[in-house]
Amino acid sequence: MNLIEPCILAGAVVGTLAGAVLGFPHGLLWGLGGMAAGFAVGVLLLPFVVLVLALAGVALFSWPRHLLRRTRAQRP
């Protein structure tokens, strides 16, 4: 299993639960529709959210360290 499959499965679960929690207080059909919409949106959206968070982590933790190494190496 690659890294993308757990992200898609987690997105499906989180989206389905969120849709159900938000939809069922308004009625059974709204709850089922919320579950279906949450599943679809979670599957499509969560991998991109994980990608953005990973890139932000790299930007915050790796790039400053790399730049500091380059500036320290240039001092006489």
Secondary structure in CASP SS format (residue, H / E / C, confidence):
PFRMAT SS
TARGET T0000
AUTHOR 0000-0000-0000
METHOD secondary structure of the structure
MODEL  1
M C 1.00
N C 1.00
L C 1.00
I H 1.00
E H 1.00
P H 1.00
C H 1.00
I H 1.00
L H 1.00
A H 1.00
G H 1.00
A H 1.00
V H 1.00
V H 1.00
G H 1.00
T H 1.00
L H 1.00
A H 1.00
G H 1.00
A H 1.00
V H 1.00
L H 1.00
G H 1.00
F H 1.00
P H 1.00
H H 1.00
G C 1.00
L H 1.00
L H 1.00
W H 1.00
G H 1.00
L H 1.00
G H 1.00
G H 1.00
M H 1.00
A H 1.00
A H 1.00
G H 1.00
F H 1.00
A H 1.00
V H 1.00
G H 1.00
V H 1.00
L H 1.00
L H 1.00
L H 1.00
P H 1.00
F H 1.00
V H 1.00
V H 1.00
L H 1.00
V H 1.00
L H 1.00
A H 1.00
L H 1.00
A H 1.00
G H 1.00
V H 1.00
A H 1.00
L H 1.00
F H 1.00
S C 1.00
W H 1.00
P H 1.00
R H 1.00
H H 1.00
L H 1.00
L H 1.00
R H 1.00
R H 1.00
T H 1.00
R H 1.00
A H 1.00
Q C 1.00
R C 1.00
P C 1.00
END
